[in-house]
Amino acid sequence: MAQQPPTPTSPPGSAGPPAPDEQRRGLLERIGIPKPLTWGFVGVLIFMIGDGVEITYLTDYLQRSDGGGLAGSQASFATVTIYGIAVMIASWFSGTLSSIWGPRRVMWLGAAWWIVFEVLFLWVAIPTQSFALIVTIYGIRGFAYPLFSYAFLVWAQVASPVHMRGSVAGWFWFVFTGGLPTLGAGVAALATGPLNMSLHGSLVLSLALVAVGAAIGCFGVREPHGTRPIAEAGVANPRSLRRLFEGVDILWRDKRTISGGLTRIVNTAPEFGFFAMFPFTFGLDGENGFLTTAEIAALTSIVYGANIAANLFFGVFGDYFGWRRTVTWFGCIGCAIATPLWYFASIASGSFVVSAVLGSIYGILLAGFVPLSALMPSMVSDKDKGSALAVLNFGAGGAALLGPLTVTALYPFLGGGGVVIAFALMYIAVGFLSTTVKDSSDPGEKKLQDSDAVGAKQAPAGA
């Protein structure tokens, strides 16, 4: 009998089960995480938990006499408008700077930026109760988390095998949204509740969590792609800061990136708009009020929870069904149907349970956009991957601005129903745009090509 070759899990010439390290690597890869990037996902999760601690109460804290002592409109301007603009700008630079310096250096910059300006915010700006100083320092701090987190997304996509990029994107958004706002809000509730910490003390706790996550993310990942400029191959002087602005030309060199960027903006814009609108639509004192404040908060948590779990599913699913097809049919078309269904059926029923179920369906379908993070960098050359992800990340920041802005502009004239119809039309519009975001590396496109090739071979001669 011929000798059998060694199994794939056993090195040639060895016997017995694979080493624990080999088993661990196999498990991580089976669930969609490249082993060299594992600690990066852990670091992003902890970092975003720290960043999310303040989300539920910072505006109120800045209005208190022991906080910033600001008026309500001033506090809102600092925490929403200025901070949101800073996040949007930094989201772009996370990709372009990664092309110049490499993602790990950008993560270092984002981490150091967050820590330094949070220290200034807590112990310099807030004690002065100066509106100008608080807005300036907190707004500047808004540049930090996109540099850290989105630079890791760039790193993860560049370093991952093509067949795992959808899964990797799913895991990134799982840890990102798991931290901000989900577990971050939970830590805040624990700190200010059972642990009886002051609001200022809980912000110090958030600083500590960010420092821990930053250390793990920046020093725990040794994968080589993150240590060098992404645009190095075939690019003269890739470290030149001129690349910050040269990367913009990808928008007209490859029109697919415009379609992808607009699709990403619309992706979560209605989500941000919904939660800005719910207090004066679903709230007891609102336009069609039937929910208490506590129920609105619970509804928010339920929708985010459903979305977080679905991020993982659609990341893996996209690697089989196809990235673009998943985005178009489940993300765009699915959300175009789920958005008005959630709003109008909730009002018609006046039931928290109905609203929670339909909101969960919306949250699940929202995760259908996850494979866009795999598709955007895959459809361009290596020198343009950072720029393509910059467009994608800019869209993520722009969504946080577009959603509430749409509510502000349309609600006084059209009411909540009109705003929701506008959101549904946005999803339909980007559904058409998303059909142009194609690349041969997309698993769905590969299947179509293979099917066409098989059909051509089976066609009778002379047909």
Steps between C-alpha positions, in 0.01 A plus 500: 500500500634842410591725788241772560620859483491699823177682576491877445500558876807285565846610388687249281685246708300566817230308672216583733255788516593852387657736747264726696625801303404329174157415637448857612601639162258268327213601725564873455515467124184293494309779675647766269788650701855481361711396798764779461225762538325353805630747756407788273133405523532474879668841515233667285223351717649630826592836345146552371348395834702780659399744229134404541476550877409867462235456230196477729566795730775737381259762366314507833826505696627804312184686603549432871669743735761236591559433130539752223220731614387546139157577365315209336558624146868559574546149638322349200711708261819371665408132520309455173579761237868584551593150612315348203681720249836408654414129481403532135827673404716259697319205344641605164852554632506157664521347154729749329745516792512120502615519138783732602614372840347156536193423714684430826653850517157649433359290786776634726411854397129448568564342840741771614267771366202361695691469827667843485185693410285306747742598777475863388120470477456357850754703696536822301190575290215381725627672819514836318133463387603689188278420203773586248763285671269202554379503139853540364664223703211254475465568129870437445472175695239390243782440252640220716280191491465481118879516467538206739206279405469562127876468452466150642219433252742600221764271648258209535377526142846533347641209702207258460469236227239599242270212594486624864452872446124495550537307825774735618277800428223333700729451797624859482150647511408248770772624735456865396126520567534258788713766669331817370227534615399160639751395766616859549150598611488186718826594673362852559183357656707269722742774603240764587255244645623206710858631523372845602767688307460868418453599136850644501631177651336294227671719239832423669407132475436547127848651466652193665307263272612690190863483618475122552333443161754723328793312655358164391417619148825685437747255654321166487478470121820405317360435153744665252251672266419758767857611551559642154321739264215332315580697186865397500488271197529693175472845661776756498572632850195338665571675830452848353219697662394602149333156487240636745352704219598288204277225634192714435538449127387140537145640502522590130756238396271221620134600516419182692649661809246785482215248487653306788553813709143621449369154584699505826365844595140387454571167674468626860370855444135394561609314814650818644195692383256256657652526844516879477132505400348237731465716812264740321323239284472180704536670842189556714512873434581456132317504171368143531618428854462155652840425660651614829855634516617168645331308218666718237838429661420127505392515135832658409691224677292226335555636148874545556523153654331340198731692267815395685414130481405530132830672414678170549244304300498728197878524503526122456190481280645760261807282445266236355205687349710787367596836649318725256189282485477496880529880518241555225232251599528475877647842581341743254175330397448330835535825695283688247217262594577466871529874569141612427365165625664555838376856538142476374421156647633612838272805498200301378543237772611729781691198632852490636528131409406563135744790483779291655444208259488718188790710626704182541422404140626841389814459712566157349456621142719802573788254539453411133729794425796337681657341185546851356808523725644200317393607152633858499872420553484184289391677182804733478876452467727479802606863471136613517373273779557765767317760292205266435469427872532872568188553287324219688602635841397853402158357417479347846568840657265676258212270599507635856451850356251423219248314717429770760534772232224334293274495805574865576431609141189291421318435827351853539341472155427130448480355850645167605329308220647725233848461647467121497386498136803715416726246673339215303555686173865550594540125539338437161726758334821346635360158412531600135844654562626189676453292184795688349736411787638183343829315493612160374635409846146515642391140579164566334665620179733200503204263520336671204823475299542132590136433406546672164819304436327169577209595275736585216676163530173311503356683199483272190752565229376745240221628725 
